[in-house]
Amino acid sequence: MTRFTTSADGTEVAYSITGSGPALVLVDGAMCHRMFGPSTELASVLDKNFTVYTYDRRGRGETGDGATPWSLEREIEDIDAVIKEAGGSAFVFGVSSGAVLAMEAASKLPGISRLALYEAPFVVDDTYKPRPADIVGQMNDMLARGDRGGMLSTFMKMVGVPGIGLAVMKLTPVWKKLKPVAHTLPWDLTILGDDGRGTKLPADRWTVKVPTLAMDGGKSPEYLRNTMKNVAEVLGAEHKTLPGQTHMYKSSVMAPELVAFFARAQRTAGPIA
């Protein structure tokens, strides 16, 4: 069942709840939402251990584009609104660009008590080509022309989808589901910022003070594994590579890792000041 909470700017944010136990909020990556992406399936596996909150980020699913213009601050306020629905404190798990958003939120919101991250899409060395410095501008120009298909193609090529794979994708129902949320791509790319485009992440960008786990997949590209090692260094986090996993992880593999980490973090961290 869909519920709604009101964010600080008046935006009605759609969310769902399942399970029982400590509150856990899942933060999706680019273009994903409750009806499209991994969060709902993962929630169904985690709900034996947690009260899981899944929500639609701005411009996706049943959450509108927002009562005010988009900004990173508004997205953080949306997470805060969901955490308040959870009683004011929650664990958070962010995936891909959602991992970066979760890092930003954990730097500002006292309600995030523990943090888990999977494959933030930075490039921190020369193992992958850096995203173009003007990619947000490119995306906004295509959006102004109404070229949502061009936005999707540009994004997919940037993240390494091969030409034949892209051609096939355009013929599937998935492509039609992606077009309505293509306008959110500049937002996710803005969240990434100017860091991590071929250089190490700055040590002072985030001030995450809660126990954190940074994860990547053993079958994911080298640049993503190297990125998460760098994230762990910057945040003082645990780092773990999940054997056999790619950027599209299996819920049956991810869930036990989250259960173990959040249980361990509770035992070792003590109360949050």
C-alpha positions in Angstrom: 0.0 0.0 0.0 1.3 3.4 -0.9 1.5 6.0 1.8 2.6 9.7 1.5 4.7 11.9 3.7 5.2 15.6 3.2 8.7 16.9 2.6 9.9 20.3 3.9 9.0 22.1 0.7 5.5 20.6 0.6 6.2 17.8 -1.9 4.2 14.6 -1.2 6.7 11.7 -1.2 5.3 8.3 -1.9 6.5 5.4 0.2 5.7 1.8 1.4 6.4 -0.1 4.6 6.9 -3.8 5.1 8.2 -6.0 7.9 9.0 -5.4 11.5 12.1 -4.6 13.5 14.6 -1.7 13.3 13.7 0.9 10.6 15.7 0.6 7.3 15.3 3.1 4.4 16.3 2.1 0.9 17.6 4.8 -1.4 17.4 3.9 -5.2 19.9 4.8 -7.9 19.3 6.5 -11.2 15.7 6.2 -12.7 14.7 3.4 -10.2 11.6 3.6 -7.9 9.3 1.2 -6.0 7.7 -0.2 -9.2 10.9 -0.3 -11.2 14.2 -1.4 -9.7 15.6 -3.7 -7.0 14.3 -2.1 -3.8 10.9 -3.7 -3.6 12.3 -7.2 -4.1 15.1 -6.5 -1.6 12.6 -5.2 0.9 10.6 -8.4 0.6 13.7 -10.4 1.7 14.8 -7.9 4.5 11.4 -7.6 6.1 12.0 -10.5 8.4 14.6 -8.5 10.1 13.7 -4.8 9.6 10.8 -2.5 9.1 11.7 -1.6 5.5 10.8 1.8 4.0 11.0 2.1 0.2 10.1 5.4 -1.4 9.9 7.1 -4.8 12.5 9.7 -5.2 11.5 13.0 -6.9 10.2 12.7 -10.4 9.6 9.0 -10.2 6.8 6.6 -9.5 4.1 8.3 -7.4 6.2 11.1 -6.2 5.9 14.2 -8.3 8.8 16.4 -9.6 8.5 18.5 -6.4 6.7 21.6 -5.1 9.9 23.6 -5.6 12.7 23.3 -8.2 14.9 20.2 -7.7 18.1 20.4 -5.6 20.3 18.1 -3.6 18.9 19.7 -0.4 15.3 18.9 -1.4 16.3 15.2 -1.9 17.9 15.1 1.5 14.8 16.6 3.0 12.8 13.8 1.3 14.9 11.2 3.1 14.5 13.1 6.3 10.7 13.1 5.9 10.7 9.3 5.4 13.0 8.8 8.5 10.5 10.9 10.5 7.8 8.6 9.5 10.0 5.8 10.8 10.1 7.4 14.2 13.1 9.8 13.7 15.9 7.2 13.4 16.7 4.6 10.7 19.4 2.6 9.0 20.0 3.7 5.4 21.1 1.6 2.4 21.9 3.5 -0.8 22.7 2.0 -4.2 24.6 3.6 -7.1 23.8 7.3 -7.3 21.5 6.6 -4.4 24.6 5.7 -2.4 26.1 9.1 -3.1 22.8 10.7 -2.0 22.8 8.6 1.1 26.3 9.8 1.9 25.2 13.4 1.5 22.2 12.7 3.7 24.2 11.0 6.4 26.5 14.0 6.5 23.6 16.2 7.4 20.8 14.2 9.0 21.2 13.1 12.7 18.4 10.5 12.1 20.6 8.2 10.1 22.1 5.8 12.6 24.0 3.4 10.4 24.8 3.5 6.7 25.4 0.9 4.0 26.5 1.7 0.4 26.8 -0.2 -2.8 28.8 0.9 -5.9 28.7 4.7 -5.9 29.4 5.4 -9.6 32.5 7.6 -9.3 35.6 7.1 -11.3 38.7 7.5 -9.1 41.5 6.4 -11.3 42.4 5.6 -14.9 40.6 2.2 -15.1 37.5 3.8 -16.8 37.0 7.0 -18.8 35.7 9.9 -16.6 32.3 11.2 -17.3 32.3 14.4 -19.4 32.6 17.6 -17.4 29.6 19.0 -19.3 27.4 16.0 -19.0 24.7 17.7 -17.0 24.5 20.5 -19.5 24.3 18.0 -22.4 21.4 16.2 -20.6 19.5 19.5 -19.9 19.9 20.5 -23.6 18.4 17.2 -24.7 15.6 17.5 -22.2 14.8 21.0 -23.5 14.5 19.6 -27.0 12.3 16.8 -25.7 14.9 14.2 -26.6 14.4 11.7 -23.8 15.6 8.9 -25.9 18.8 10.7 -26.5 19.3 11.3 -22.8 18.8 7.6 -22.1 21.2 6.6 -24.9 23.9 9.0 -23.7 23.6 7.8 -20.2 23.7 4.1 -21.1 26.8 4.6 -23.3 28.5 6.5 -20.5 27.9 3.7 -18.0 29.3 1.1 -20.4 26.2 -0.5 -22.1 27.6 -1.9 -25.4 26.0 -0.8 -28.7 24.3 -4.1 -29.4 22.9 -4.2 -25.8 21.6 -0.6 -26.2 20.0 -1.5 -29.6 18.2 -4.4 -28.0 17.1 -2.4 -25.0 15.4 0.1 -27.2 13.1 -2.6 -28.5 12.0 -3.8 -25.0 9.3 -2.5 -22.7 12.0 -1.4 -20.3 12.9 1.5 -22.7 9.3 2.8 -22.5 9.4 2.6 -18.7 12.7 4.6 -18.6 11.6 7.5 -20.8 9.1 9.0 -18.2 11.9 9.3 -15.6 14.7 10.4 -18.0 14.4 14.0 -16.8 15.8 12.9 -13.4 19.2 11.9 -15.0 20.6 15.5 -14.7 19.6 15.4 -11.1 21.5 12.2 -10.3 24.5 13.4 -12.3 24.4 16.7 -10.3 24.5 14.7 -7.1 27.8 13.1 -8.2 29.3 16.6 -8.4 32.7 17.4 -9.9 34.6 14.9 -7.8 35.5 11.4 -8.8 36.0 12.1 -12.5 39.3 10.2 -12.8 40.8 11.4 -9.5 40.5 10.3 -5.9 37.6 11.5 -3.8 38.4 14.5 -1.5 38.7 13.6 2.2 36.6 16.5 3.3 33.5 16.2 1.1 31.4 14.1 3.6 31.3 14.1 7.4 29.7 10.7 8.0 30.2 9.8 11.6 28.1 6.7 11.9 29.2 3.0 11.2 29.3 2.5 7.5 29.8 -0.4 5.1 31.0 0.2 1.5 30.4 -2.7 -0.8 31.0 -3.7 -4.4 30.5 -6.7 -6.6 33.3 -9.2 -7.5 32.1 -9.3 -11.1 31.6 -5.5 -11.4 34.0 -3.4 -13.4 37.4 -2.6 -11.8 36.6 1.1 -11.5 33.6 0.5 -9.3 35.6 -1.8 -7.0 38.4 0.8 -6.8 35.8 3.5 -6.1 34.3 1.7 -3.2 37.7 1.1 -1.7 38.3 4.8 -2.0 34.9 5.6 -0.4 35.8 3.3 2.5 39.1 5.2 3.0 37.4 8.6 2.9 34.6 7.6 5.3 36.6 5.4 7.5 34.2 2.6 6.6 34.3 -1.2 6.4 34.8 -2.4 2.8 33.6 -5.7 1.4 33.4 -7.2 -2.1 30.5 -9.5 -2.7 31.7 -12.5 -4.8 29.9 -13.1 -8.0 27.8 -9.9 -7.9 27.6 -7.2 -10.5 26.1 -3.7 -10.3 22.7 -5.5 -10.5 23.1 -7.4 -7.2 21.0 -10.4 -6.1 18.7 -9.7 -3.2 19.5 -13.1 -1.8 23.1 -12.2 -1.6 22.7 -8.5 -0.4 20.2 -9.1 2.3 22.4 -11.3 4.6 25.2 -8.7 4.3 22.9 -5.9 5.4 21.5 -8.0 8.3 24.9 -8.9 9.5 26.3 -5.4 9.2 23.5 -3.6 10.9 23.4 -6.1 13.7 27.2 -5.9 14.2 27.1 -2.1 14.0 24.5 -2.0 16.7 26.6 -4.2 19.0 29.8 -2.3 18.5 28.9 1.4 18.1 26.9 2.1 21.2 24.5 5.0 21.5 24.7 7.9 19.0 25.5 11.2 20.7 
